[in-house]
């Protein structure tokens, strides 16, 4: 029987919820491209429950223990003698989320002698050293598309929040003020702006579709050019061969590409310096795609009018991370893809992956990142071999 090690974020500070604002969720059957939602044989949770925290356990305990497996759930993942490190030695499967990632470095993978599969409850497997996973012939899987629309909605919210100066205006109300001039001094209309996405996969394309009704001019760059019916007829997009070629034209840039060695620190001081002065940058992809200090400096100098996102490196972010205190930012913890709606989908997707694994059935190709020693499925389309986990040990500072 297998030991399944699941790393999840902590429960709410006031305790695990006893009730929720809404009684149910909208019923969805397919994603926009026609892919079906997760199809496990059963689930042992109520849709809309908080499943991504420690007490939620992704709704897996009943299923795993009924089949003789052991489930260990913890939020303790960083620093010397973490629960993750203590439990790794005999774990067969490790599950974690991008929001509270178990950084599966080569060192950890080599120490986990019985490890066979690493699963992301969500999208994005860059917290795993993919090259080390390929060398060990591990399976790496994620629940593709489960929270893509959740993230796209978050991107649109952040674009509007920055351009309209929403957060500082809200704060004036909380402070008891009526400072209209202070609010308006950094507020603009998004109408007519040039908006570009770095990558137009599931999330990037969903952002473009949601921004089109705002009467903006849309741009994109991607490894894989979109079909003419989408690029020209549906959205009227301008295609650019690279991010470097696109960003000088844009008032707003949103980053929606995976993190791998080719995109690490893509937005450095040089790239940001090539953007329009006063542009806005949105990053809900991965924090390490942007150079930490280059972003903070650009906000201080005015090169960027605003930066928003929910991704940091490492995660959780140390308390002294400069993005917490830089001016004109709209940062949140990594929450865009872990709405209660998204949790229902990614918990069901993890259950589907585990059912396939234990029953020796093929895991959906779109869920696969690494298989049989090479990139596979979605991984072959989105990633390149290599390691982006370097420096993740800094996350231990958050708890100090």
N, C-alpha and C positions, 0 to 999 in steps of 0.2 A: 504494500500500500504506500501511497505517496504522501510526502509532507509538502504542503503548500504554504508558502510564506508570503503574506499579503501586507504591504506597507501602505498605510492610508493616513490622511491628515487627522489632526485631533478633533474631538467633538467640540461643539460650541461651548463658549466659556460658561454659559448658564446651564449646561447639560444637554443631553440628547433630546430633541423635540418630542413633545407629547402630542402635538397637533400641528397643523400646517395651514397657511392662509387659504389654500385652494383645496377643494375636495377631490378633484380629479385632473387628468391631463387630456389634451386633445388626442384623438386616436390617429396615428399615422401608420401607413403600411409600407410606403416606399420613399426613398430619398429622391431629390430632383432628377438624378440621372437614371432612375429606374431600379437601382439596387434596393433589394428588400432590407427592411430593418432586421436586427438580430432575431434568429429563430431557434432559441433553445427549446428543448422538449417541455420544459416547465420553468417557472420562476417561483421563488419562495419569499417574495417581497411585494409590497403594495406600490405600484407605480406612483411616483411623486414623493416617495420617502427619501430621507437623507441617507444615502447608501455609501457615499464616498468617504465618510469619517469612520473612525475606529469602531464605534458601536454599530454602524450600518453594515460593516463586513462584506459589502457588495452583495449582500443577500446570499452568501455562499455556504454558510456553516451547515445548515440542515442537509443540503445536497451532498457536500463532501463527507461529512461524518456518517451519513446513511450508507455511503459506499465504502466505508472503512478507511478513509483518508484522514489525515491530520491537518487542521487549519490553524496557523499561527498568525495573528493580526497584531500589528504594532505601528506606532508612529515614530518610534525611536530608530533613526536611520543614519545619523551622522556622529562623528567624533569617536574617540577611543571607547572600545567595548560597548558599542551600540547593540541593541537587541537584534537588529538586522545582521550584524557581523557574527553575533553569538549563534544565531539560528541557521546561518548559511551552510554550514558544513554538510548537513544531511538533507538540505532542501532539494526537492526535485523540480519544483516550479516556484518562480518568484513573480509576484504581481505587484505593480505599483502604478501610480498615476503621474501624469506630467506636472500636476499641481503640487505634488509632494513627492518628487521622484526618488526612488531608490537608485542611486547612481551605481550602475553595474560596471565598474571599472575592470580592466584586465586582471588586476590583483584579486578582486572579489570573485570574478569568474573562475580563476585558477584555483582559488581556495574552496570553491563549492564543487567538490568532487562528484556529487550525485546530480548536479544540475542538468536538466534537459530542456527546459523551456522558460523563457522570460516573456511576460505578457504586460502590455500597457493597457490599463483600463482607461481608454481614451485614444487620442491620436498623438503620435510623435514618439519615436523610440530612440531619440538622440541621447537620452540618459543611460543608454547601454553602449558600451564599446562594441560597435557592430563588427569590427575586424576581429576582435577577440572572440565574439560569438561565432563568427564564421570559422575561425581556427579550431574551435571546440566542436563544430558541427551542431550547435544548439539551434533550437527553433526560437525565433523571435516573432511575436505577433502583436498586433494592435487592433482596436475595434474601429476600422476605417469608416469614416463618414458619420460616426455616432454623434459627434458634437460640432461638426463643420458649420452648420447653420447657426448654432448657438454662438460660435466665435464670430461669424459674419455679422450677426446682429450687434454684438459687442463692438465690433470695429465701427459700424455706422454710428452707434451711440457715441463713441469716443471722438470721431470726426466732428460731429455736431457739437459735442460738449466743448471741444477745444476752440473751434471756429467761433462759436457763439458765446464763449467765455462763461459757460454755465456754472462751473464749480465755484469760482470766486464770487459770482453773483448770488448763488445759493448761500455761501458763507456769510455774506452781508446780512441776509435775512436772519440767520442763526444768531449773529452777533447783535441783532436788534436795530440794524441800520436800514436806510433807504437811499443808499448811495448810488443813484442812477448813473451819474457821470463816471464813477469808478468802474461800474459794471460795463458801460458802453465803450470805454476807452480802448478795450481790446476785443470788441465784438464785431464780427463781420457776417455777411451772408455767404453761404456756400454756393449759391446760384452763380453759374458762370465760371466757377473755378475749374482748374485742370487737376484731375484726380487720377493717380496712377497706382497700380498694384504690382509689387514684385512677386510674381507667380500668379497664375490664373487657374489653379487647380480648383478643388471643390470649394475651398474657403474664398480664394481670391475671386473666382467667378461669381460666387454668391454675393460678395461685396459689390462688384461691378453692377450686378443686376439690381441690387437694392439702392445704389446711388444714382442710377440713371434717371429716376423720376424727379431728382432734385435739379435737373437741367444743368448738369456739369459736363465738361468734356472729359472723356474717359481714355486712359492709356494703360498699357500692360506690357510686361516682358515675361517670358517663360521659355523654358527649354523646349516645350512642345507648343507649337502655334495652334491657336484655336481654329475650328472649322470656319470657313467663310460665312456660313449661315449665322454663326454666333458673332464673329468679329465684325462683319460689315452690316449684315441685314438686321440682326437683332439689337446690337448695342452700339454700332458705329465707333468701334475702338480704333485707336492708333497703336500699332505694334512697334516695339523697339527691340533691337537685338540684345540689349543688355540693360541692367539697372543703371549703369553709368551713362548710357545713352538716353535713358528716359528721365531721370530725376531732374535735370536742369529745366525741363518743360513744365514741371508740376508744382502746383500750390499745396497739394496734399499727396503724400506718399504713404501707402499702407503695405507693410511687409507680411507676406503670407506664404513664404517658402519654408521648406524644412531646414533644420540645422544639420550640416555635415561639414567636413573640412573645407569644401569649396565656398560655403557661405559664411563661415565663421569670421566675425569682424568685417563683414562686407561693407557695413556702414561705419567706416572709420572717419577720421578728421578730413581726409581728402574727399571722400564721397559726400559727406555732409556739406563740405565747403563748396561743392559744385551745385548744390541745390539753390533754388531761389532764396534770397534773403527774406526771412519771415515765413518760410514754408512750415508746414506741420508734418510731423512724422508719427505714424501709428505702428506699433509693433505688438501684435498678439501671436507672433510666430514663436520665436525663441530669443531670450535676452542676449545670448552670445552672438547673435547676428549683428548686433550693434556694439561698437566700442563704448564701454561704460563712460569713460572720462570724456571722450569726444562729444557724446550727447550732452553731458552736464555743461561742458564748456560752451557748446553751441547755444544752449539756452541762456547762459549768462551773457554771451556776447550779442545776442539777438539774431544770430544766423538762423536759428530755429525760433519760430514764434511759439511753438508748443510741441510737447512730446507726450504721448499717452500710450499705454499698453498695460498688460498684466503679466508679462513674462520678464524674468530677471535671471541673472546668473551670478552665483548659484541660487538654488531654491531650496528652502526659504532664504530670502536675502538677509545678509548680516544687518544688524541694526544700524551700522555706520555706512551702509551703502549710499553713495551720493545721490542716487535717484530718489531717495526718500525726501531729500531736502532741496533739490535743485528748483529753480523758479519755473513757473508756467508749465507744470506737468499735470497729467491726469492719471497717474499710476494707481493701480489696484493690485492686491494680491492676485495670484494666478487663478482667476475665477471664470473667465469667459466661457470655458468649455465644461464647467461643472455645475451648471444650473440643475435644478431638480429634474427638469425634463431630460437633460442630457444624461444625468446619472442613471435614469431608468433604462436608457438605451445602452450605455456602456456596461452597466452591470449585467444586462441580458446578453450582451456580446461576449463578455468574459465567460459567462456560463456556457454559451454555445461553444466557445473555443475549448473549454475544459471537457465538455461532453465529447467533442470530436477526439480530443487527445486520449481520453481514457477508454474510449470505445474503438480506438484505432481506425477512425474515419478521417478522411482528408479535412483539414482546416480550409475554410474558404480562401481562395487565392487572393482576394482583395484584403484579407486580414494578415497575410504573410509578409514579413519584412526580411527574415533570414530563414533559409531552410537548406539542409543538405550541404552546408559549407559555402553557400553563396547567397547573394541578394536574390529575393524571390518576390513574386506578386507585386504588391504596392511598393515594396522596398526597392525592387529593380527599376521602378518608374521614378521614384522620388529621391533615393539616397545614393551616395557613393560610399565605397569602402573606406573605413578609417574610424577615428575616435574623436569625439567632441566632449568627452567627460573630464578632460584635464582641468584641474583647478576646482573640482567640485567639493573637495575637502573643506573649502572655505565656508560651506554651509554650516559647519559646526559652530561658527562664531555667533550664529543667530541665537543659540541657546545660552550663551555665556553672559 
